[in-house]
Amino acid sequence: MNCAECRENLVACVEGLLDREESLQCQAHLETCVACRAEHAAITRLQRQLAARGQATAEVSIIGSVMRRVHAIQTERERNSIMTKLFTRWGFGLSAAAGAAAIVLIVFLVFPKAQATAAEVMTKGAQAVAKLTSIHLRGQLRTYPAANFDSIDPDVGFCSIELWKQFEPDLKWRVEKPERVIVMDGASTAMFVKSFNSAWKGPAMTGPAATNWLQEIANISNTITNDLNNATAKGWNMSLTTKTGTNGRRKDIVTIEAKSNVPANDYVKNTLIETCDSRRVYIFDDSSELLESAQIYLHTASGDKLIFTLDQIDYNQPIDTNEWTLTLPADVSWYQPQKPMLTNNAYYAFMTAEQAARAFFEACSRNDWDEAGKFVWESPINRFTKERYGGLEIISIGTAFTSTAFDGQFVPYVINLKNRGVSKWNLTLQKDKATGRWFLGGGY
């Protein structure tokens, strides 16, 4: 069970409504995933909070139009607890408008009127785009051009990030940065990292984890489901302000204070969208109720810093069919996530993360790319890696450490690159379940 499947089943898991097999899979995932475990704990707290209100909750009459809308589209079967009634019967699994209405109800029950009003604005924004056929987003993100789509660095400049998404007649999408692009053409998903001349291809995906935050902005209903659910379950602050735009039209500004639950001293804190504490600002046109722009501000010790700005949103505009095609160089190096078992696999499986890091760098120092290839996912090793790391000198290998938001280990190193001088960083290593061997996951 992956993160998306686990989170979809969390409410039913808390309520004890999963069958034995699903429950075991969910619990197994929760044991290994910090983020989903935190979500599970938050939903459990909300369940207790709502249950404490008892039957009185069901008798409260709030926002007549919302309640009428909820009951009009009710399709799910009855379940006993108040938690399940709110989330399953009235929320998830129904239309975007129904799910949003259910969350507005919960916000009204748990939070003050001002926050519930902010939820209403976001709900109307979802209803305004309930029948999207396509969307195009263009923005700027503080990140490296070839880094993962959710990777951030507050100390570097902005680079462009763009998403094209077609909802009808069939789902297709493309996300692109200057040095990295990923395309889902309806049949398969392919990614190309230009700097490494490396590509990967797999089955069609609604959106891999690294692009989820941008996919959620493209799917306004998902933004509501996730951010407003977090506001209720995790106690995120939410507020609404208004202003007049340069065109004289009123703008509704919803601000949400998002918390990652990653400790401040964790290595991956503030390196990914999902591991940072941030202020998310959504700006809606009051007349059309459409989302017009968005910003994400990173909370730092020295103050808030803008790390993402969404400057352009095109709704229901034709998308060039060429966007669903990914053109690759003839000599591209293919990333292979399934590594074969070696004849002497046990020797490598017994290595510690530090030993694996040293073995990889020693192979690079000898230009022994067959040996180095035993520690990387792509095969054969790409030209970039050979040019950068060939003939290196190892200065030091440090002690491995872990992160609450990553299931691998980080190994500090200092090396002297033949053509680039001294390089100091932390090698990212993950253990492959099938072979038991350490593989480099990035950051080298």
N, C-alpha and C positions, 0 to 999 in steps of 0.2 A: 504494500500500500504506500503510495507516494503522498507528498504533503497535500496536494489538491484533493485527493480522495479522502484523506484523513480528515481534513477540515470540513469537508462536505458532510461527514458522518459524526462530527463531534457532538452536536446536540443530541442525536439519537443515542450516542455512546453514553453521555451523561445521564440520559433518561433510562438506560438499560433496555433500549428497544432494538438493538442490533441482534442478529442471530449469532450463534456461538462462533462461527468461522470469522465473520466480520468483526466481532468484538475482539477476538484474539489478534487479528491483523492490525486493528486500530491500536490496541495496547502495545503491541510489538513496535509499531512505529513511534508511539509516544515515548517509549523507553530510549529511543536513539535520537529524537529530534527535539531540541530545546524550544524552538519556535512554536511547534504544534503543542508541546506540553504546556507552554505559557498560555496559549489560546484555550486549551482544555481547562486550565485552572481558572481563567477569566470567566468562561461560560459557567463553570461550576459556581463561582461566586455570584454571578447574576441570577442563576437558578435559585440560590438560597434567598437572595434579596427579593425576587419576585414572589417566591413561595411564602415568604414572611408576610407579604401583603394579603395572602390568602384569597378567598373568594371575592373579597371586596374589589380586587382588581378587575374581575370580569364584569362587575356591576357599574364601574365608572363609565360615565358617558362623556367622551372627549372628542372634539372635532367631529361633529356629526357626519360631514361629508366623507371624511376618511373612513369612519366606521362603516358607513353605507357601502363605500367602495370595497372595503375588505370583505364584507359579507356577500356582496354581489358576485365576487369572483372566487368564493371559497370552493375548492374542489378536493382538498385532501381529506382523508378519513379522520374521524374523531380520535384523539388520544387524551389520556386522563390528566396529565399534569399541566399546570398553567404555563410552564416553560415550553412544552411541546406545542400547546395551543398557539402561543404567540409566535414561535419560530417556525414550526412545521406546518400547522394548519393555516395560519394567516400569512406566513412569510416565504421562506425558502421553498423552491419548487414551483412557485406560481409565477405570474408575470412580473416584469420589473416594477410596474406600478403597484401591484399587490405587495410585493416584498418591501418596497419603499414605505408603503402605508403602514405595514406592520411595524417597521422600525421606528417610524414617527410616533406610533402609539407607545412603544417602549420608552422612547426618549421623553415623551410627555409624562410617563409614569415615574421615571427615575430622575429626570433633570428639571431645572427651572424652565420657565416659559421662554426665556431668551434663547436657550439652546434648542428647544423644540421648534422655535420659529426658524432657526438656521436649518434644521432638518427639513422643514417644509420647503424651503428654497431649493435645497438639493433634490428633494422629491419631485418638485415641479420641473427641475432641470432634466431629470430622468424621463419624466413623462413627455417632455418636449422632443426627446430623441428616441422615443419608444419604437419607432419604425424606421430606424436607420438602415439604409442600403449600403452606405460606405462612409468612411471618415478618413481624413488626412490631418496628421498632427506634425508640426515643426517646432522645435525648441532648441534650447542651449543647455548643456550640462557640464558642470566642472568635472572633468574626467580626462583620461588619456584616450586618444583616438582609437587604439586597438584593444582597450580594456573591455571587460564584460559590460553589458548594457546597464547593469545596476551598480557598477563600480563608480565610486565618487572619490574625489580628492579636493578638499577645500582650498588647498594651496596651489592648485594649477589653474590655468585659464579655462574658458568655456570652449567646447567644441559642439558642433551641430549634431542633433539626434532627430530622426524623422521616422514616422510610422504611417504606412498606408494599410487600410483594412477594409476588405469587402465582406459584407454580411450576406448579401443576396446576389445572384441565385445560390452560390455556394461560398463557404468561408475561405478566404485567402488573406494573407497579410505579409508585410515586409517591414522590418526595422533596420535602420542603417545609421552608422556613424562613419566618419572619414576612413577608418581602417578596418571596419567590421560590419558585415551585413548578414542577415538571416532572413530566409524567405520560406513561407509555407504556401505552396501552389495549389492546395486542395488535395493533392495525392501524397506528397512527401514534404519534409522539412530539410533545408540545406543551409549551412552556414559557411562563410568564407572570411578568414582573417588575412587581410592583404599583407600586413607587415611580415607575417610568418609564412605566407604562401601556403596556408593550411586550410583544409576544408573538411566538413563533416556532413553526412547525409543520413537521415533516419525517417521514421514514419511521420505522417501528418500530425501536427501538434496544435492545440488551440493557443498555446503560448508557453514557452519554456520559462522556468522560474526567473531567470535573469531579466526577462522582458515584462514580467507580470505587472510591475508598477505602472508602466506605460500603457499596457493593454487595459488596465483598469481605468485609466483616464479616458481611453478610447471607448470603453464600455461604461458610460456614465452610471448605469444601474449597478455595476460592480463596485464602483467607487462608493456609492451610497451604501450598499450592502456591507462592504468592508469597513469603511471609515465610521459610519454611524453605529454599526454593531460594536466596533472597538470603543467608540465614545461611551456606549452604555455599559459594555462588559468590563472595560479597563479603566473607566473614569477619565477618558480623554476630555479636555475642555473644548467646547465648541461655541462659537459666537457669530453674530451677524452684524454687519455694518452696511451702510449705503453711501454712495457718492454719485456725483453727476459727472459723466464722461465728457470727453472733448467734443463729442457729437451732440451733447445736450441731453442724452438719454441717461436714465437712472441705472446704476449698477448695484447689484446685491453681492456683497462680499462675505463668503463663509470662511471662517478661519478655524482650523482644527489643530490642536496640539497633540502630535503623535509621539508615542513612546515605544521604544524598541524592546525593552526588558533585557538588553545586553548591558552588562556592567561597564562602568566608565573606564575601568582599567583593562578591559578586554582588548586583545590585539586587533580584532576586526571592527571594533567600535568606530563608527563614522567612516567606514570604508565602503559600505554598501547602503543603498537606499533603505533596505529593511533592517539594518543594524544601527541606524542613527536616530536620535531624538530630533524631531523637526517640527516646524510650523508650516502647515499646508494651507495655502490660500487659493480658493476657487472663486472666480469672478463671473457672475451670471448677468446677462442683459435682462433687466426687469420686465421689459415688454415682451420679448420673444421667449424668455425663460431659458435660453440656450447658454451653455457654458462658453465663455469667450476667451478666457485665458486662465493660467494657473501658475503659481510659484511654490517652490519648496525652499525654506530657510533652515539651514543647519544650526542647531543650538551648540555653541562652543563656549569655552570658559571666558573668552573675550567678547562674547555677544553673538547675535544671530548673523549668519552669512548666507547670502543667496547662492544656492547650488544648482537650481533648475528653474528655468522660465519657459513656459509654453506660450509662444507668440502667435501661432497661426493654427486655426481650426477650420477645416473645410468640411461641411456636412453634405452628404448625398451628391457629391460631385463625381463625374466619370473619372475612373482611374485607368491610366494607360496599361494595357495588358502586358507590356514589356516589364512592368514592375514585378510580375510574378515569375520572371525568368532570371536565373543567376548564372552569369557567364563566368567560367573559370579558366585559368591558364592551363595549357597542356601539361605543364610540369608540376601541377599542384600536388602537395603532400596530403594524403588522406588520413584523417584522425580515425583511429579504430578503437572504440571503447571496449571491445571484447578481445582480451589478450590471451594467447595460447598458453597452455601449461608447458613449462620447459622440462627437458629431460632431467635436469638437476634443480627442479623448481624448489625443493625443500631447502636447499642452501640459501636461496634468496628469501624464502618465506620466513626463515628464522632471523633475518636481519632486523635490527632496530631501525627506527627512522633515521637516526644519526649515521648508522652504518650504510644505509641505502643512499643517503645524501653524499657521503664520502665516496662510495663506489661509483656513483654517477659522475661526480666531478673528476675522479681519477681516470675514468674511461675517456672523458672529454680531453683531459690533459695529454693522453696518448693518441688522440684522434681515433680511438677504437669505437666506432659508431655502432657496431653490432652489439657490443657490451652496453654502451650507453642506452641503446634502444630498448633494453630490458626494463628501463625505469621510466619510459615515456609512453604516452598513449598513441601518438602518431607514429606510423611506420611506413617507410623508413624515416629516419630523422631528417627534418627539413633543412634546407640550405641555410636559413637564418641561424639556426642553432649551431650548425657546424662553423659558420663564419664567426659567430660571436664567442663561442666557448672552446673552439679548437685550440689546443696548446696552452690552456690556462694553467695557472699555478695556484694551488690551495694554500691559503694563509692560515685559516682556522675554520673549524666546524664546531658550533656550539651545542648546547643541550636543547633537545626538542621541548616544545611547550604546546599547550592546547588552547582552544577557544570554546566558549559555551555555544557559539553559533556555527561551529564547523566540526565535522565528524572526522577530520584528519589531524595531522600534526604539522607544526612549523619548526624548521630547523635553521637557526641563525648561521650565516656563513660569511666569510670574507675571502675573496679570490682576486687574483691579479689576471685580468683578461689581456691576452696577447696584444690586441690592437686598441684597447679602450682603457687600460689602467685598472685601478682597484675598484671592485664592486662589492658593496656590503648590503645584504638583504636577508630575507627569511624564505627558505625554500618550502613550498607548500606540498605536502605529501598526503596521499590517501591510499588506504589499503584496499586492494581489489578482493571482493568476497570469494570469487571463484578460484583464484590462484594463491591468495594469501600474501601477495607481493605488494611492496610499496611502489606507487607511481606518482610522478610529479603532476600536480594539479594546476600549476601556474605559479607566477611570482618568481620565476627564475630567469 
